[in-house]
Amino acid sequence: MRATEWTVRVELTEDGDETTARAALVTDEGAEVTGEGRARRNPSDPAVPGIGAELAASRALNDLAERLALITRRDIAGSADTPVPSRSW
């Protein structure tokens, strides 16, 4: 059995009440897929450290997952004899 390892790195940038996240997945073959996410604190919400980072990171990872699923659907369609219907994974 061959084991593979994919690495996901999440970079967070905070600017005042706005946090931006970039999630990058790198395969063991060097291919990279990225996702982005943002969070902005409502001025009426209390300033709680970490919440903006958590939300932005979760949105970036979700975006990454959606992009990876799209790539997968394209790869399946490209290798199939008949078109593969789009579906939710």
CORZI-V203342 format. One line per field, one symbol per residue. psi: psi as a letter, one per 30 degrees, with the letter a starting at -180 (. if undefined). A space follows every 50 residues. Layout:
BEGIN
psi: ???
END
This chain:
BEGIN
psi: kkklkkkkkkkkkkjbgkkkkkkkkklfffkkklllllkkkkffkljjkf eeeeeeeeeeeeeeeeeeeeeeeeeeefflelkkkklk.
END
